[in-house]
């Protein structure tokens, strides 16, 4: 989901890499769960998020959709899954009654990032610290890579770049023709290939992602060749 704002409006004016220190550590949140409520459809899932949820919960995206814990929504012309917000306070479907994350070890990348964001440029990205998003005023400094709490940050970085610019290309393909038959076929194929076909939680994610990328290219070429 693209934000049409300048970095100067929402950040501390700096860009960070995985080895940089940033004042993002909320010190366990101390019972605060503001960022887990009222987020609408903004907690968008990528294929690695679906894989992590499979590992942590033993459930595929289709099962999460059936239980109402996830939804499908249109993002810049592309149909993508997101975590559901429910109830009077629009709480995350995985927030416990005590206001704690019920899937902390398997939480999506957007949740791991907060209060950081990503700034994409020239085929790559860096991180920025969002100001005004987290009410904790005494955050501690932490290395970005540690804050992400994701193993093999180099491969993860490569995946994030790949997925982001892949989606950008798809958005350009459907732009102005979101309701056309080709756009519908594209979205159906995308969902089936990268999200609804179950991941093997025992296998390396990046190998599975590469296989699905190659399968996508073959299938899309067949449908449009």
N, C-alpha and C positions, 0 to 999 in steps of 0.2 A: 504494500500500500504506500503510494508516494505522498509525501507531505510537501505542499506547495508553500514552503517557508524558507527563509534564509537561515544559515547556521548562526548568524549573529543574533537572531531572535530567540533561539531555543537552546543555545549551548554556551559553554564558557570560552568559546573562541579557539579551542585547541583540538587537534586531531591526534589520536592515540593508536599505537600498535599493541600487539599482544604482550610485549615485554615492558611496556610503559606502566608507570604507577598513576592511578586515577582515584579521586576521592568519591568512590562509589559504594563502599562497604556500609550497609545500613545496620550493622551490628545485630543481626538476627531479627530485625524488624520490631522487636520488643512488643509484640502483640498487634502491631499495625498491619492491616491488610487492604489499605486503600487502593493499591495498584491491582488488587484482585477483584475489584468491584467496578461496575459501570463502564467496562471496557468495550461494550458492544460486540462488534465482530472483528476487533483489531488484533486479537491474539491468533494470528494466522499460522497454520502449521505447514512445515515443509516436509519433504520425504524423510529426513533424518528424525524429525519430531515424531512422525508416525512410527518409525522403527524403534525409537526409544520408548514410546508408550507401549508398543508390543512387548518389548523386553520387560518393562516394569509391571504392566498390568496383565500381560498374556492375552490382550484383546486387540483385534484388528480395527482399522478405522470403521469398517462397516458395522461392527458391534458398538462402537462408541456413538456412531450416528443413530443407530437403532435405540440406544438408551438415552438419547438426547444430550449426551455429554459433549458432542461435537455437532457442527452444522456445516452446510455448504453455502457459500455466498459468492457473489460476483465481485472480483477485485480487478479494476482496470480492464474489464472485458474478459477476464479469465476466472473460471469457477475454481475456488480453492476452499479447503476445510479450515475451520477455526474452532477454538474452544467455545462452549456455550456459556452464556451468563443467564442466570435464572433467579426467580423469586423477587420479592419486593425491593431488595437492595441490589438486584442484578449482580449477584455473587457468582464467581466462577463455579462451574459445576463440580470442581474438585476441591473446593474450599471446605474445610471441616467446620463443624459447629463451634470449635474453639478459635476459628479464624486463622487456621494454619493450612499450608499447602498439603493436600493429601497425596500428591504425586511428586514431591520435591525432587526425588532422585531421577525422575523421568520427565520433569517439566520441560516445556518447549523452549526453543532458543530465544524467543522474544522475552520470556520470563527470566531466563538466565542473564540476558543483556541488561535489563532494567536496573538503574536509570540511564544506561548507555543506549546509544543508537548507532546505526551504521551510515557512513557517508561514502557513496560509490562514485568513482571517478577513474577514467582511463583504464577500464577493465579490471579494476581492483577496488578495495575499500579500506577505510580506516574507521576507527570508532570515535564517537564524540560523547561528551557528558551532557545529558539533557538537564537544563535548569528549570526549576519550577514544577517538576514532575513528581518528585519524592519529597514528602514533608519532613523527613529526618534531616535536621540541620547540622548534626555533628557526625557526618559520615567520615569513616576512616579511609586512608589511602590503601589501595590494594593493587596488585599487578593485574592488568586486564585479563591475561590468560588464566590466572587463578580464579578471577571472578566469574568467567564463563563456565567454569566447572565442567569442561568437556575434554576428554582425552584426545591426544594427537591433534593439537591445535593447528598444525600445518596442513594436514589433510582436511580438517574441518574448514579452515579458511578457504582452501581450494574448492571444496564443495559449495560453500556459500556463494562464492563468486560465480561458479558454474551455474547454479540454480537461478540466481538473480538475473544474470544476463540471458539465460535461456528463456525465462519468463518475459523479459523485456522484448525479446524477439517475437514471442507469441503474441504479446500485446499489440505489437506493430502489425502483425498479420490480420488481427481481427478488428483493428481500429476502424470505426465508422461502419462496421458491418457485423456488430455483435450478435444480431438475431438471424444472421444468414445460416444456411445449411452447412457451409464449410466451417464456420465458427463453432456451430453445435457439434460437428464431428470432431473438431480439434479438442474441444473441452471434454467430450466423452472419452476420447482416446487418452488424454492427459490424466484424467481421474482414474481410469482403469489401470493404466500402466504404472503410474508413480504413487498412487494412493490406495486404491481399492484391492489390487492384487496383494495378498498378504506377504509381508516380509518375514524372512527366517531370522528370528532373534538370536540364533546360535551362530550365524554366519557374519562375516565382516560386512558392515553396511556399505562401505565405499565400493566394494566389488559388486554388490547387488545394484547399487546406483549406476555404475558403469554399464552393467548388463542391460539395465532398463533404458539407459540412454541410447545404447546401440539398437535395442529393440524398437524404441520410439522412431529412430531415424529410418529403420527398415519399414516399419508399418506406415509411417507418414509418407514415405516415398511411394509405397504401393498404392495408397489411397489417392495420391495427387500426381503420380507419375504419368 
